């Protein structure tokens, strides 16, 4: 019976991983095909990406409407459990009557995170007009270096010799990949590295500003709140850079070549793929762990490069391959360090819990079981690239959780709206930042 259950669980997880791979790789190949000069050559990546945000906003709103369990909810107020097993609820404080989302919170926390996320995705898609998908994927694999760099700056992570060595080795890998690129484009390289820097910056902002907030407790509510900000940020950039007149001509040309219906679907379809990818990541993180997702993400990089070679004929030089191997090994080393630290912390918490139990305390918090080593630091980040970028350790994040309450003083209700990282949800496993589009 146990063996059959294990086989069934493994098959379901494998199906989710395969679906996640298909969505993620399809988005990359699709965007390259759409924006590249050698393919469809629809040279409006910023505006198109802003439309994808609207698609994801609509889909997330539909999920929240038809599946109420994903709607943001205030955590249940913890009571006390008596020796006979009955629970006693303590009175809810007046602060809990305040709205989950306020205008101040949206402007000061959702706004910066959404803007940084929009720049990450928009600049990354823009770079595909000038560089190959293979080179793009290799450069984006360096995101972890920026994640750690900004974590050092914002004191989310303590600099250590091992982490500094990982960043140094990863930088060397990027240099090797650049040196081995035959069709090198300076503009494309600058764009993709700026996108990587924005990605690292946004994950630091997410941890500081949005961690554990009930309004962003799962990827669907996160997408719902963040995508409006991302749409505005990308649209504001698209108007002066791509030009409204040129954009109208581009739509007319696309409609004339592909037809009005097919042309519209070509623009909207990637938004649906991105939303499906986030849903697959969420399911995987609930069923497995962030470490599993990280390992699968490393293999996904290899599959994406292989797909680029098959579809677009991208070639890799020996130096390219060597740089990619060095970068992937540095990512694997970081994941190992992170896992070791999480495992050590879990053991420490378990011993601490057993020690408390031996003291025979007559009353205990009914929610205490949610704060053991395995559920410490509940969080899920939705956008793209969670496995590639890595996740800062749970214990480091939890030190920032208390900062979330300071801005909730504004009791003015505001309309629903945001995309971010998870809040405390006892049913959701620790997650990593995810790519939105």
N, C-alpha and C positions, 0 to 999 in steps of 0.2 A: 504493500500500500504506500509506504513512504517512498519507495523507488518510483512508483507511477506518478506520485505527486511531484517529485523532483523533476521527472521528465516533462511533465505538463508545464511546470513553472519555467523550466529552461526553454521550452518551445515558445511559450508566450513572450518571454523576454527577448528571445532571438527574433521573433516577428516584429516587436517594437523597435529593436535595434535596426533591423533591415528597413523598416518604414522610415525611421529617422535618417538613415543613410540616404535613402532614395530622395527624401524631401530636401535635405541639405545639399547633396551633390547636384540635384536637379536645379535648385536655385542658382548655384554658382554657374553651371553650364548655361542655363537660360539667360542669365544676366549678361554673360560674355557674348552669347549669340546675339542678343538684342542690341547691345551698345557698341560692339566692336565694329570698326570701319570695314572689316573684311566680311561681315555677315549682314545682319539686317540694317545696321548703321542708323539706328534710331538714336540720334545724338542728343538726347534730353534725359540723362540719368537722374539728375536731381529732381526734376518735376515728376518723372515716372515713379521714383522711390517715394515721393510725397503721396502719390495716389495709392501706393501700396499701404501706407499708414492708414488711409481712410478705409481700405478694405479690411485691414486687421481690426480697426476700431468697430466696424459693423459686425464682424464675426464674433468678436469678444462680447459685444453688447447682446448678441443673440444667445451666446452661451450663458451669460449671466441671467438672461430673461427666462430661458427654458430650463436651466439647471440652478435653482436657487442656492444649492449647497456651495457654489463657487462665489457667491456674493460676499463682499467684505462684511465681517461680523466682529463685534467686539468680543475679546476672549472672555469666557465665563469666569465670573468672580470666584476666586477660590474660597472654600469654606474649611471647616475642620471635620475630621472623621473621628467618631467616638470609638471606644474599644469594642462596642457591639457591631461596628460596621456602618452605622447610620451616619449620614453627612449633615452638617449644620452649615447653612449658607450664612455668610456675614452680610450685613446690609451693604448695598451698592453705594459708593460715594457719589456725590453730586456731579463730579467730573465725568462720570460715565454716561451722563445724559447729553453731553456735548456731541456734536456731529463728528463722524470719523474723518470727514474731509472738510477743511476750512479753506477760505480764500488765501489766507496767509501761508498755510502749509503747501498749497498747490503752487503758489508763486515762488516760494523760497526753496522748495525741495523737489517737487515734481518738475518745475521749470528747468533748473540747471541739469538735472539728470536726463530729461528728455532732449534737451539741446545737445548735450554731449553725445548721446546715443544717435541722434539724427546725423551729426557730423561724422561719426564712425561709419554708419551705413552708407550715407550719401557720398562721402569722399571715396570709400571703397568701391562703390559701383562706378563712380566717375573714372577711377583709375583703370577700369577694364577697357576703356576706349583706347588706351595707349600701351598696355602691357598684356602679356599672355596670362591665361588663367593659371597656368603652372607657376609662373613667377609671382602672381598675386597670392596664391595659396602659400607659397614658401615664405613670402614676406609677412603674411598675416600670422604665420606660426610663431612669429617673434613677439606676439602681443604679451605673452607672459612676462617678458622683460619690462615692458611698460607698466604692467599691473604691479609688479614688485617695486619698480622705481617710484611710482606714485604712492604705494603703500608705505615706503620708507619716508617719503616727504610728509605724508599726513599721519605718520606714526601709527599706522594700522599694523605694521609688521616691524619687528626689530631687525636691523641689519646684522647679519651673521656672516662669517667667512664662507659657509656653504652656499647661502643665498647669493652672495656677491660673486662667488665662483660660477654659479649657474648663469647669472646675467652675463658675465664675461664670456663664458663659453657660447652662450646663445648669440651674443653680438658677433663673435668670430664666425659662427655658422651663417649669419645673415651676410656678413662681408664676403664669405666664400660663395654664397648663392648669387650675390650681385656680380662678383668678379667673373663668374662662369656664365652669365646671361649674354647670349649672342645678340638678341634683339632688344638691347637695353634702351629704355626711355626714361630720361631724367625726370620729366614731368610726371609720368606714371608712377615712378618709384617714390617721388616726394608725396604724391597724393596717397598712396597706399600706406606709407609710413606715418603720415599725419593721421590717417584713419586708425592705425594701430595705436598711436599715442592717445587719440580721443577715446579709444576703447579702454585702455588702461585707466585713463582719467575718469571715465564714467563709472567704472566699477568701484573706484575709490569713493566717488561721490555717492554712489548707491549705498555703500556700506555705512557711510557717515550720516546720510540724510534720510534714507528710506528703510533701513534695516529694522525688521520686526514691527513695522507699522501695520495695523489691521487692514488699512485701505489697500495695501499691496501684498496681501497674504498669499496669493497664488498668481501664476502667470496670466490668467485670463483677466483678473481685475487689474493686474499691472499693465497689461496691454491696453485695457480700456482707458486707464488714466494717462498713460504716457504718450500714446499715439497722437492725440490732438496737438500736444506740444511739438512732437516730432514733425507732424505735417506742417505746422506754421513755420518752424525753423527751416525746413527744406524748401518750402515754397518761397520764403523770403530770399533765400539764396538763389533759387532757380530763376526768379524774375529778372534780376540784373545780369546774371551770368549767361543764361540760355536765351533770354529775350522772348517776350510774349509774341511778337510778330513771327519770329522763326519757329516758335512752338506751334502756332496755328498752321503754318505751312507744313510742318512736320506731320501733324495730325492729318492734314488733307492728303499728303503724299501716302501716308500709311493706309488711310482709308481707300484711296484709289488703287493701291497695289493689292491689299489684302481683303478689302470689303469693310463696310462699317462694323458689322457684327464681329468678324474675326479680328479686326484691328483693335476693337475695344477689349476683347478677351485676351489678346496678346499683352495688353498693358495691365490688366487686372489679375491675370493668372498667378504671377509670382507672389502677390500678396496672400493669396490662398495657400500657396505652398509654404510660405514663411509661417503662417498661423498653424498649419498642420505640423510643421517641424517643432514648434514650441509645445504643442499638445503632446507629441511623441516624447519629447524630453521630459515633460512633466510626468508622464506615465512611467517612464524608465526610472526617474528619480524616486518615485513612490515605491516601485517594486524592487529596486536594487540599491545603489549608493552612488555618491558623487565620484568615488574612486573608479567604479565600473564605467561610468560615463566618461571619465577622463581617459581611461585606457582605450575605450572604443573610439574616442575622438582622435587619438593619435593615429589609429588605423584608418580613420575617415580621411585624414589628410592624404595618406598614400592613395586611397581610392579616388579622391578628387583629382590628384595629379595624373593617375592612370586614365581617368575619364577624359581629362583634357588632352592627353596624348592620342586617345582613340578618336575623339570627336573633332578636335581642331588640329591634330598633327603636331602638338607641341613637343619639342625635343629637349632632352636634358643632357648637359655636358657632364663629364666626370666630376668637375668642381661643383656643379649644381647639386649632384647627388651627394657628394661628400658634405656640403654645407647643410643639406636637408637632413642627413643622418645625424650630424652634430646637433642641430636644433631639436630634433625629435628626442634624442638621448637626453638633452638638458631638460626638456619637458617631463620626460619619464622620471628623471632624477628628482625634480621638484615634487611630482606626485608621490613619489616614494617617501620623501621627507615629510610631506604633509600627512600621508597616511600613518607614518610612524608616530608623528606627534599626536594625531587624533587618537590612535590606539593607546598611547601612553596616558593621555588625559582620561580616556574612558576607563582604564584600569584604576587610575587614581580616584575617579569619582565613585567607582564601584566599591573600592575599599572604604571610602569615606561613608558611603551609604550603609554598608554592613556595620561599620563602627557605630553609627548612630542607632541602628536597629538593636544592637546589643545593649544599649543603655536603657531600653524599655520605656521610651517616652510615651505617656498615656494618650497624648493628642498629636496628630500630625496633619500637615496640610494635605487636603484631598488631591491637589494638583501636583504634589511633589514628585509623583512617579513620572511626570513628563520631563523632568529636568535631570535625568540620568545621563551617563556618558554617551548613550547612543542617540539621544534626541537633543543633545545640546546644540544650540545654535540653529534652530529651524529656519530654513530660508530657501527660497528658490528664485533664481534669477531667470528670467526669461531671456534672450538675444543670442543672439547667434553665437556660437563659438564658445559656449561654456566650457566644453572639455578642453578646447585648445588653450584657453586663457588661464585655466586653473582657478581654484577658489582659495581665498585666504582662510587660514585656520579658524575653526569655529570659536575657539577660545579667544582669539584676537578680536573676532567680530563682536562677541558678546560684551566685550568691554565698552563697545560703542553704543550698545542698545539703549542705555539709560538716557542718551542725548536726544532720543526721539520725543521725549515727553515735553521738552521745553517749549516747543512751538505750538503745542496743542491748546494753548491758553485762549485762542481766538474761538469764541463760541458761535461765530456766524456761520450758518450753513451755506454750502455752495454746491453747485451742480456736480453730479458725478463726473469723474474723468481722470485716468492715468496708466502707464506701463512700467514696471519696476522690478523690485526684488521682493521676496516674500517676507511676510511677517510670521509671528509665531503661530504655527498650526501643528498641533500634536499629531496629526495624521500624515504630515508631509515630511519627507526626509530632507536632510541638508542638501542644498542644491547649489548649483553653480551658475554664473551668469550665462545667458543664452542669447543667440543671435536672433534679431527680429526679422531681418529681411536680407 
